[in-house]
Amino acid sequence: MPCEYSVRVRGELDETRVAGILAAANAEPATAGRLTLVEPAGGEGSNQWIRLGCTGLRPRDVKGIFERCGLEINRLLRTRIGPIAMDRALARGRSRPMSDVELDALREIGAGPDPR
């Protein structure tokens, strides 16, 4: 299922590093996942944020890709899983009920018809 991460890295981020991240992730046959989006998202000083879209990659896979490119991740947040965007106002370890629209979107992707 596709997901998105917000990744904060220490170090300078330029177009060659972005291309290197994509190449490192998509050239490795051992990982079942792949990156679909690597987009700079701002930041100050030595900390830069990256918006990362992927399929089939776990957080540890993402960290490994960045380490091979010479970038140190100091924050990794999952911001979307499939059609569900994570609520930024929700504190760590907290949850909220899913809306009917979100449930319908998951059903469409997943198992099939609505059991109601």
C-alpha positions as CSV (number, residue, x, y, z in Angstrom):
1,M,0.0,0.0,0.0
2,P,1.4,3.4,-0.8
3,C,2.5,5.7,2.0
4,E,4.2,9.0,2.6
5,Y,6.8,10.0,5.2
6,S,8.1,13.3,6.3
7,V,11.9,12.9,6.8
8,R,14.2,15.3,8.5
9,V,17.8,14.8,7.6
10,R,21.0,16.4,8.7
11,G,23.1,17.8,5.8
12,E,22.7,19.7,2.6
13,L,20.1,18.5,0.2
14,D,20.5,19.3,-3.5
15,E,19.3,17.8,-6.7
16,T,22.1,15.3,-7.0
17,R,21.4,14.0,-3.5
18,V,17.7,13.7,-4.4
19,A,18.6,11.8,-7.6
20,G,21.0,9.6,-5.6
21,I,18.3,8.7,-3.1
22,L,15.9,7.6,-5.9
23,A,18.6,5.7,-7.6
24,A,19.7,3.9,-4.4
25,A,16.2,2.9,-3.5
26,N,15.0,1.7,-6.9
27,A,18.2,0.0,-8.0
28,E,18.3,-2.4,-5.0
29,P,16.6,-5.7,-5.8
30,A,16.6,-6.9,-2.2
31,T,13.9,-4.5,-1.1
32,A,10.3,-5.2,-2.2
33,G,9.4,-1.5,-2.1
34,R,10.3,1.5,-4.1
35,L,10.3,5.2,-3.8
36,T,7.8,7.2,-5.9
37,L,8.5,10.7,-4.6
38,V,11.5,12.5,-3.1
39,E,10.7,16.2,-2.7
40,P,12.5,18.8,-0.6
41,A,10.1,20.3,1.9
42,G,12.1,23.1,3.5
43,G,14.0,23.4,6.7
44,E,16.5,25.6,8.5
45,G,20.3,25.3,8.9
46,S,21.6,21.8,8.8
47,N,18.2,20.2,9.2
48,Q,16.3,19.7,5.9
49,W,12.8,18.1,5.5
50,I,12.0,15.8,2.7
51,R,8.5,14.6,1.6
52,L,8.9,10.9,0.7
53,G,6.4,8.8,-1.2
54,C,6.9,5.0,-1.3
55,T,5.3,1.6,-1.6
56,G,6.4,-1.4,0.4
57,L,9.1,0.3,2.5
58,R,9.3,0.2,6.2
59,P,10.9,3.0,8.3
60,R,14.1,1.0,8.7
61,D,14.3,0.5,4.9
62,V,14.0,4.3,4.5
63,K,16.7,4.9,7.0
64,G,19.0,2.4,5.3
65,I,18.5,4.1,1.9
66,F,19.4,7.5,3.3
67,E,22.4,6.2,5.2
68,R,23.8,4.7,1.9
69,C,23.5,8.2,0.4
70,G,25.4,9.8,3.2
71,L,22.4,11.4,4.9
72,E,21.6,11.0,8.6
73,I,17.9,10.9,9.4
74,N,17.1,12.5,12.7
75,R,13.2,12.4,12.4
76,L,10.9,10.1,10.4
77,L,7.1,10.6,10.5
78,R,4.6,8.5,8.6
79,T,2.1,11.1,7.2
80,R,-0.1,8.9,5.0
81,I,-1.0,5.3,4.6
82,G,-3.0,4.5,1.4
83,P,-5.9,7.0,1.3
84,I,-5.7,7.9,5.0
85,A,-3.7,11.1,5.9
86,M,-2.5,11.1,9.5
87,D,-3.9,13.9,11.6
88,R,-1.0,16.2,12.6
89,A,-2.9,17.5,15.6
90,L,-3.1,13.9,17.0
91,A,-0.5,13.3,19.7
92,R,1.9,10.3,19.6
93,G,0.2,7.2,20.9
94,R,-3.3,8.6,20.5
95,S,-6.0,7.5,18.1
96,R,-9.3,8.7,16.7
97,P,-12.2,7.0,15.0
98,M,-12.1,6.8,11.2
99,S,-14.7,8.6,9.3
100,D,-17.1,6.8,7.0
101,V,-15.3,8.2,4.0
102,E,-12.0,6.9,5.2
103,L,-13.5,3.4,5.9
104,D,-15.0,3.3,2.4
105,A,-11.7,4.3,0.8
106,L,-10.0,1.5,2.7
107,R,-12.6,-1.0,1.7
108,E,-12.2,0.0,-1.9
109,I,-8.5,-0.7,-1.8
110,G,-8.7,-3.8,0.5
111,A,-11.0,-6.7,0.9
112,G,-13.9,-5.6,-1.3
113,P,-17.6,-5.0,-0.7
114,D,-19.0,-3.3,2.3
115,P,-20.2,-5.9,4.9
116,R,-23.0,-3.6,6.2
